[in-house]
C-alpha cells in the first residue's frame, strides 16, 4: 500500500506535492500544544530592547553632572561623543511657558516613559450624567490609567509618547501637579496637553506639540510603561537624561552621559566667562545666565 501511495505521488505535479506538504505542516502546527510551538512566545508579544533599571542614587549622581547645563551645551557634548544630531527632539516640541529671569522652565531629569495609543472603541454616545460618569471612570481605571505614577521620584522627567493626531489632553493642570508632587521635574510629550493657562500659572515645566481639549476616555489607552518610546523623532529609553529649555529638548543615552556632561560643562563655563566680560563692557548688571 505504501509503494502504491509513493507511485501516486510521483504522478502528481510538483506544485501539488508542495501544497500537500505545506498543508500537512500547517495541520501539525495547529495540533501542537502551546508548549511545543516555538512561535508561542512571539505570538503573545515580545519586546526586544532591554529596560535598564537605575537606583535613585545613580540618578542623583548623573543629574549632578548635568545640573545647570543648557540644551546647546549638551548638543556640543553629544557632538564630542560622536553622536551628532542624535537625541535632538523635533523643534515642533517646545516649552509651554518660559521664565527668562530665573529659567525655571528648564528641565534636567531622568526619563520615565509611558506610551498611549489611539483608542479603537466606539464612542460613549449620549448618556445620563450618572451613566456617562460611570463610563468615564471605568475607562480611566481599565483602559487609560497612569500606571507610571509610582515610578516617579525626585529627578524624574515624564516622557509621554501619545496619540499624536488625537485632540486629547492626557496632561492637565491637575495630574501634572500630582506628578510634580512626587518629584517629577517636568513633562515632555510628542502630543498635546489641556488646561494650558493653569499649567502656566502653576509653573510646571511642560514641553509639548500643541494644546488638546478632550479627556482620555474614548480617545486613547495606555500601551506600555518604562519601555522605549519615540518622541519628536528620537528614541527615548527609560533612564536616559533629558534636558529641555527654550532651544527645545535633547535626550542623552545613559551610557554616554558622563562624557557628554563633561564636555558640555566646559562649554558652558567658557560661554559664561565670555559673556560676563561682555556684560561688564556693556555695563549690564549680571543675571542668572552668567552667574
C-alpha positions in Angstrom: 0.0 0.0 0.0 2.9 2.4 0.8 4.5 1.7 -2.5 1.2 2.4 -4.3 1.0 5.8 -2.5 4.5 6.7 -3.4 3.9 5.9 -7.0 0.7 8.0 -6.9 2.7 11.0 -5.5 5.3 10.6 -8.3 2.5 11.1 -10.8 1.4 14.4 -9.2 2.7 17.8 -10.4 5.4 19.3 -8.2 3.3 22.3 -7.2 0.6 19.9 -5.9 3.1 18.0 -3.9 4.4 21.2 -2.3 0.9 22.3 -1.5 0.1 19.0 0.2 3.3 19.2 2.2 2.5 22.8 3.4 -1.0 21.7 4.3 0.4 18.9 6.4 2.8 21.2 8.1 0.0 23.6 9.0 -2.1 20.8 10.4 0.8 19.6 12.5 1.4 23.2 13.8 -2.3 23.5 14.6 -2.2 20.2 16.5 0.8 21.2 18.5 0.3 22.3 22.1 1.5 25.9 23.1 4.5 24.3 24.9 5.5 22.6 21.6 5.0 25.8 19.5 8.3 27.6 19.0 6.4 30.8 18.0 4.2 30.9 21.0 6.3 33.5 22.8 6.4 35.8 19.8 2.7 35.4 19.1 2.0 36.6 22.7 4.1 39.7 22.0 7.7 40.3 23.0 9.9 43.4 23.4 13.5 43.2 22.2 15.0 46.2 23.8 16.1 45.9 27.4 14.9 48.4 30.1 17.8 49.0 32.4 17.0 49.9 36.0 18.9 52.5 37.9 18.9 53.3 41.6 17.9 56.7 43.0 21.5 57.3 44.0 22.7 56.5 40.5 20.2 59.0 39.2 21.3 61.7 41.6 24.9 61.3 40.5 24.2 61.6 36.8 21.8 64.6 37.4 24.6 66.4 39.3 26.7 66.2 36.2 24.0 67.9 34.1 22.9 70.5 36.7 22.5 73.9 35.0 23.5 72.7 31.6 21.7 74.1 28.6 20.4 72.2 25.5 23.1 73.9 23.4 25.9 72.8 25.7 24.6 69.2 25.8 24.3 69.2 22.0 28.0 70.2 21.8 28.7 67.3 24.2 26.8 64.9 22.0 28.9 66.0 19.1 32.1 65.4 21.1 30.8 61.9 21.9 30.3 61.1 18.2 26.5 61.5 18.5 26.0 64.5 16.2 22.3 65.1 15.6 21.4 62.2 17.8 18.9 62.9 20.6 17.7 66.2 19.2 13.9 66.2 19.5 11.9 67.9 16.7 11.8 71.6 17.1 8.0 71.3 16.9 8.1 70.3 20.5 8.8 73.3 22.7 8.1 74.9 26.1 4.5 75.9 27.0 6.0 78.8 29.0 9.4 80.5 29.6 11.0 82.2 32.6 13.8 84.4 31.3 14.7 85.7 34.7 15.4 82.6 36.7 15.0 80.0 33.9 12.6 77.8 36.0 11.1 76.4 32.8 14.2 74.4 32.1 14.4 70.6 32.8 17.2 68.3 33.6 15.9 64.9 34.6 15.9 61.2 34.2 13.3 59.7 31.8 10.3 57.7 33.0 8.4 56.7 29.8 4.8 56.0 29.0 3.0 55.2 25.7 -0.6 55.8 24.9 -2.1 54.7 21.6 -5.3 55.8 19.8 -8.5 54.1 21.1 -10.4 51.7 18.8 -13.5 51.6 21.0 -16.9 53.1 19.9 -17.7 56.5 21.5 -19.8 56.6 24.6 -22.8 58.2 22.8 -25.4 60.3 24.7 -25.9 59.1 28.2 -27.2 60.4 31.5 -24.8 62.1 33.8 -24.6 59.1 36.0 -24.1 56.7 33.1 -21.5 58.9 31.5 -19.5 59.4 34.7 -19.5 55.6 35.2 -18.2 55.1 31.7 -15.5 57.7 32.2 -14.4 56.3 35.5 -14.3 52.8 34.0 -12.1 54.0 31.1 -9.7 55.7 33.4 -9.4 52.6 35.6 -9.2 49.9 33.0 -8.0 51.4 29.6 -6.2 54.7 30.2 -4.9 54.9 33.7 -1.5 56.3 34.8 0.5 53.2 36.0 3.7 55.1 35.7 3.0 57.3 38.7 4.7 55.0 41.3 7.9 55.2 39.2 8.1 59.0 39.5 10.7 60.2 42.1 12.9 63.2 42.7 14.7 64.0 39.4 12.3 62.2 37.1 11.1 63.7 33.9 8.0 62.1 32.4 8.2 61.4 28.7 4.9 60.5 27.1 4.5 59.1 23.6 0.8 59.8 23.0 -1.8 59.5 20.2 -0.3 62.4 18.2 -3.3 63.0 16.0 -5.9 62.8 18.7 -7.3 66.0 20.2 -6.7 64.7 23.7 -5.4 66.3 26.9 -3.7 63.4 28.6 -1.8 66.0 30.6 -3.8 68.6 32.5 -3.5 71.1 35.3 -4.5 68.5 38.0 -2.5 65.4 37.2 0.7 67.4 36.3 0.7 68.8 39.8 0.3 65.4 41.2 3.3 64.2 39.2 5.3 67.3 40.4 4.4 66.4 44.0 6.2 63.1 43.5 9.4 64.8 42.4 8.8 64.9 38.7 10.8 67.9 37.3 8.7 68.3 34.2 6.9 66.6 31.3 7.8 66.1 27.6 5.3 64.8 25.1 5.1 64.5 21.3 1.4 65.3 21.6 -0.9 67.6 23.5 -2.0 68.9 26.9 -5.0 70.8 28.2 -5.6 73.4 30.9 -2.6 75.2 29.5 -3.4 78.6 31.2 -3.5 76.9 34.6 -0.2 74.9 33.9 1.5 78.2 33.1 0.2 79.7 36.4 1.4 76.5 38.2 4.8 76.9 36.7 5.3 73.2 36.0 7.7 72.8 33.0 5.9 71.3 30.0 7.3 70.7 26.5 4.6 69.7 24.0 3.4 70.0 20.5 0.1 71.8 20.9 -3.0 72.2 23.1 -5.5 69.4 23.2 -9.0 69.6 24.7 -10.6 66.2 25.1 -10.3 63.8 28.0 -8.6 60.5 27.6 -11.7 58.3 27.7 -12.8 57.4 24.2 -9.6 58.8 22.7 -6.5 56.8 23.9 -5.4 53.9 26.0 -2.2 53.0 27.8 0.1 50.7 25.9 3.2 50.4 28.0 5.2 52.0 30.8 9.0 52.3 31.0 9.6 50.8 27.6 11.3 52.6 24.6 9.2 55.4 23.2 9.6 57.8 20.2 9.1 61.5 20.8 9.9 64.1 18.2 11.8 61.5 16.1 14.0 60.5 19.0 14.1 57.1 20.7 13.9 57.6 24.5 14.9 54.8 26.8 13.9 54.8 30.5 16.9 56.2 32.4 18.1 58.5 29.7 19.0 62.1 30.6 16.5 64.6 29.3 17.5 68.3 29.0 15.0 70.9 27.9 15.0 74.7 27.6 14.0 77.5 25.2 16.0 75.8 22.5 13.9 72.6 22.7 14.7 69.1 24.0 17.7 66.8 23.8 17.9 63.2 25.0 21.3 61.8 26.2 21.7 58.0 26.2 22.6 57.0 29.7 25.7 55.1 28.8 27.3 58.2 27.2 26.1 60.7 29.9 29.4 61.3 31.7 31.4 62.0 28.5 28.6 64.3 27.2 28.2 66.2 30.5 32.0 66.8 30.9 32.4 68.5 27.6 29.1 70.4 28.0 30.2 71.7 31.4 33.4 73.0 29.8 31.4 74.7 27.0 29.1 76.4 29.5 31.9 77.5 31.7 33.7 79.2 28.7 30.4 80.7 27.5 29.6 82.3 30.8 33.1 83.7 31.2 33.0 85.3 27.8 29.5 86.8 28.3 30.4 88.1 31.7 33.2 90.1 30.1 30.8 91.5 27.5 28.3 92.3 30.3 31.0 94.3 32.1 31.9 96.2 28.9 28.3 97.0 28.2 27.7 97.9 31.8 24.9 95.4 32.2 24.1 94.0 35.6 24.8 90.3 35.9 21.9 87.9 35.7 21.3 84.2 36.3 22.6 83.4 32.9 26.2 84.4 33.7 26.4 83.7 37.4 
